[in-house]
Amino acid sequence: MKPKIDINCDLGESYGCFKVGHDREIMPYITSANIACGLHAGDPMVMAQTVNLAKQHGVAVGAHPGYPDLMGFGRRAMELTTEEVKNHVIYQVGALQAFARAAGVDLQHIKPHGALYNMAAKDEALSKAIIEAIDSIDSKVILFAPSISITTKMAAEVGLRVAREVFADRAYNPDGSLVSRKTPDAVIEDPKVVTERAVRMIMEGTVVAVNGIVIELGKVHTICVHGDTLRAVELARSLRKGLMDSEIEVRSAGTFV
């Protein structure tokens, strides 16, 4: 049986007259779209357009809630209470869920964005707030979370569907966390390198950290590629072809998680 993998991408991050990313060009090469919900990026027009674009390409739709931080693109740490985090997630997912319903598509997954995603990976209280939010909305929705994280562990313990996520285009620290974007070479933009890393992640369940240590990732369900990097479209195209050439079946997470 061929190994299966989902390719997801953060999309719908344009805002008003400001265009971010290559949504239309990258959509044919992915299987799941994480769509910004208006608080870290995106707006109602962009959300509707991105949901409909995903529908046209048969790409599964997911909500991408983040901290309410448009100026910082949701990448800055914020001191919110767990109740605030829970309700901000519910608020954002509800908005995207309404656009999905209007387009006649189901919401497949929820993936926290940026600082919220990274902070929750190491914080039980934040993870609990996110998990409770998802469970209160729809317990059948899949949570996309880091393969090595408190979030993944806690979600699995309460029976939530979890897609263990890895990043082919991001460098890893020895503890399994992502290297800060403030660090040079945190983002990998060579399509050949990204594809080789992805195949290894799927077939071996490992990745090499920045210090050369081999990290055990375990079972991998979904690989993220970023749609706002300079070579994003080339990277996504190369990744999908490379995975298929390696006899890895590329399909949306909802079909096998």
C-alpha angles and dihedrals in degrees: 000000000000118000113249129222138176121216112211132184136189106242143160092057098135116110127202108311093348113099118206125183134349101278100157094045097045099044096084091061101050135068102203130039122205102205121203113240103212105267102083094018141339132054136221094276093048092045092053093045093049094048090051092046090053090049091052090055097041091246118152115246124232136173119243107198120181143166115302092258116123093163092053095038088236092290097111122090113249130193103230125155116248089250090054091049092049093050094043088055092048091048094051097041090049091056094050091042089057092053090048091051091048089053093048097246133120125242104246102182151355122226120181114227135235118314093010091055095046096043093047090053088071101027123078095196093052092045091050091051092051093045092049090050092052093044090052092051101042124333090202094063115103121243115218107211138158113284090233107041148107087244093061093045095049094044092052091049092059093045099254116151107253130189108203105225133206133179119231093184099047130078118239131224118224091258092059096257123124121264111251115263087232088070120085114254093017088129117054113212103173106106093207093053092045092051093048091050091049094051090050092049092053101038100037103020092230141108132189114243124220091265093052097257116138111236121208108227099175121208112358123207106169137023122206124216119184118237097202100063122106096253097031098129094045089047094051092046092049093046095052092047092046093051093049091047087054089054093250113146112232113208140136117285093239091068095062112013 
